[in-house]
Amino acid sequence: MERFGPGPVSAVPVAEFRPNEGTLTSTLRTLLFFTALMITLPVGLYFSSKAYVFEGSLGMSDRDSYFYAAIVAVVTVHVVLALFVYVAWNEGSRQWREGKQD
């Protein structure tokens, strides 16, 4: 049986793959940032709007304040998702343009 040596994969230096590391780090940071926003912002706005805006300032009942605070949280989720799509789209087109110029 014939044995083959290391294939062409080992012939490629590791340094060639380093430029993608920056884009991967940037993408991961963006994803983690929007993940943190998606968790904290709707929950924080739900409870703060319920307690301070709807019950505190407007004097609504518990039942009404739950309903309107949930609407605030849902709208916040949609805003965060729209911002994530916008940032991801611009980041992808920027990386595509940089890769196209090389």
Beta strands, then each sheet from edge to edge (+ up, - down):
end
